[in-house]
Amino acid sequence: MHGKLPPGKAKRGLLSGSLGRMLPGALTLAGCVVVWEVISLFFFPVFFPGPATLLERMAAIYSSPASYVVVGQTLARISEGFVISMVIGTALGLAMGLKRSIEVFFDSWIMVLLTFPAICWAFLSVLWFGLSETAPIFTVVLIVFPYVAMNIWAGTKAVEKDLILMATVYRADRSLMLRKVLIPQLMPYVFSSLRISLSLSWKIVLVAEAFGVGSGVGQQLTYWFQETRVDMMLAWGVSFMIVMVLIDLLVFRTWARRVFAWRPQLAA
């Protein structure tokens, strides 16, 4: 007869399993840092900084209160473009999935927007709106919302038709069907869209700031590029990348774990 493992052994087994999964990634990261440090010894720190030098530059940047204002300006632009893109893309994706006529009309236009070069939107935004807050937000929306629409559209087409038929049999109105049938099945696609949108939005905003705004992290990258300071460019770029990764981990992944807590884990 097989009994349950004692609580202490179960916890130790869980801990050892977690450490076993983390160990390869930790070793790879440590190896990359060592190789990075060795290569940096052959260059001037301003051209190819080592890990310690980069940390010093990042500490110097964030020791100034003005740096937080710069980061806040960029985050505000990312948030605006991100929210607008999600709203437009989700609404259009739902409409395309539910209405054949809307799908036929927008299908080609979505593909046009997806294939249009992103850098062209950045230049056009500057020409149309000048050095303003509108330019980076407009650029983000035009580039990101087609990806959201495409993802939600695919999710809507993959909805279980039997559940819709069942809801129809029980005479569920459109609002109830949307809240209880469609949206729960679309949540994996929504979270996928959220993470894709965030990863695209912050990169696009930095490019748009470099061309069309006189402030923000993108403007700082342009300034240090003109000064030929690779170390400061990397310090701003890497530190802001860390901020965006933390947002993804602490907000979207935590939210997703709570929403999908009922699902069994397939990965070992």
N, C-alpha and C positions, 0 to 999 in steps of 0.2 A: 504494500500500500504506500503510495507516494503522498507525503505530507507537504505542507507549504514551507517555504524557506523562512527561517527566523527573520524578523524585521531588520536586524543588524546586517545579516548577510545579504538580504535583498537590497539594502541601501548601498552596501559596498559594491555589489554587482552592478548596480545602476551607475555608480560613480566611476567604476573602472571602465564600463562601456563608454561613458561620455568622454573620459580621458583618452580612451583608445581612438575615438573618432576625431578628437581634437589634435592628437599628437602628430599625424602626418602634416596637417596644415601648419602647425607651429614650427615643425622642423623645416618645412619648405620656406616659411617666412624668415626664420633665422638664417638659413643658407643664403637667401636673397640679400639680406642685410649685410652679411659678411662679404659677399661678392661685390655689392655696391660700395662698401667701405674700401675694399682693395682697389677697385677701379678708380675711385675718387683720389687715391694717393698720387695718381699720375697727372692730375689736372689741378689748375688753380681753383680754390673754393668758390670764387664768383662764377666760374664756368661750369663746374660739375661738383657740387657740394656733397660731402659725405653725410651719413645719417645724423651724426652729432652736430655738424655745422648747420644742417637744415633745421634741426630742432632749435638751435640757438636763434636762427633767423625768425622762426615762427614765434618763439618766445618774445623776441624784440618787437615783432609786429603787434602782438596782442597785449603788450605792456602799455600800449597807447590807447586811451579811450576812443580816439577818433577811428580806430580800426573797427570797433564794434558798430559804429555808425555806418561805415562802408558796407560791412557784412549785412547789417539790417536793411539797407537800401536794396541790396541785391536780393535778399530773401523776400522782401515785399513784392518786388517785380516777379519773382518766381511764383509766389503764391497767387498773385492775380492771374497771370497767364495760365497757371496750372488749373485753377478752379474754373476759369472760363472754358478752357479746353475740355475738361472733364464734363462739364454741364452740356456743352454743345455736342461733343462726341457721343456721350451716352444717349442723349435725346435723339440724335440722328441715327445712331446704331439701332436703337429700339424701333424707330419708325421704319427703317429699312428692313428689319427683320420681320415686322408685323404686316407691312403693306407692300405688296408686290410692285405697285406703280411707283412708290417712292424709291424702292430698291433699284428698279430699272433706270430711273432718272439720275440718281446720285452715284451709281456704281462707277461710271466712267469718270465723273468729276473727282471722286475720292482717289482714284488711281492717278489722275493728273496731279493732284496735290501731293500725293505720296512720292511721285517721281520728280517733282520740281526741285531743283537744287536749293538746299537750305540757305546757302550763302547769298543766293539771289534775293530771297525774302529779306535778309538782313540789309542788303544794299537798298532795295526798294523801300523798305520801311524808313530808312534815313532820308531818302529823297522825298517821300510823301509827307512824313511827319517831322522831319528835321531832328535836332538834338532835343528830344522830349521824352517823357515817360511812356508815351504811347508806343514808340517804335519797338522797344524790346518786347512789350506785352503782345503787340500785334504779331510780331515775328513768331513768338512762342505759340500763339493760338493757331496760326495758319499751318505750322509744321506739326504740332502735336495732336490737334483734334482729329485729323484723319486716321491716325493710329488707334485712337480711342474708339472712333466710330467703327473701324474695321473689326476691332476685337469684340465689341458689344454686338455688332451685327452677326459675327460668327457664333457668339454665344446664344443669341436669340434663335438662330436657325437650328441650334443643337438642343433646344428645349424639348423635354419629353412631351410628345403630342398626346399621349394617353392621359397625362395629368390635366392638360387643357380640356380634353374631351370630358373628363370626369367633372371638372369645374363647370363646364357648360351644362352637363346633365343636371347638376345641382343648382343651376341658375345663378351662378356667381356673377355679380356685375363686373364691369370692366375694372373698377378700382380694386375690388377684392381679388380679382384674378391677377392683377399686376403686383399687388403686395404679397399675396400668399403663394402664387404659383411661379410667376416669371422672375421676380427679383431674387428669391432664394436660389433658384437655379443659375442665375446670372452672377452671383457673388464671386465665384472663382475668376470669372472674366473681368469683373469690376476691379478686384484687387490686382489682377495682372495689369490692367490698364492704369491703375494708380501708380504702380511701381515703374512701369514704362514711361508714363508721363513725367514723373518726377525726375527720372534719370535723363530724359531728353530736355526737360524745361531748364534745368540749371545750366547745362552746357550751352543751350541756345541763348539764354540770357547773358552769359559771360561774353559770347561772341557779339551779341547785339550791343552790349555796353561798350565793348571795345571800339565799335564803329559809330554808334549813334547816341551815346549818353556820356555826360561829363563826370559821372560818379559811379561808384560801385566797384566790385572786385574785378570785373572785366577791364575797367579803366585803369586800375592798378597794374594789371598784367601788361597793358599797353605801355604804361609809363616806364615800367622796369625793362620792358623789351627795348624801348628807345634808349635806355641807359645801358643796354647790354649786360644786365645783371640776371643771369640765369638762376642764381641762388634765391633772389627775391621773388622771381616769377614762380619758382617751384614752391617757395614757402607760402605764397598766397594761394596757389592752385591746390596744393596738397592739403593745406589746412581747411580750405573750403570744401574739398572733396570729403574730408573726414566729417564735417558738419552734415553734409547731405547723407552720408552713409549712416550716421547716428539717427537722423530723422527717419530713414527707412527702417532701421532696426527697432527703434524705440516706439515709433508710431505705427507704421503700416504692418510690420511683421507681428507686433504685439496685438494689434487689432485683429489681424487675420487669424492668429492662434485662438483668440477668444471666439471669433465667429465660427471657426471650423473645429472647435474643440470636440464636437460630437463625432467627427470623422476618424476612423481608425488610421493609424500610421502605416503606410505601405513600405516605406524605406526602412531598411534594417539599421 
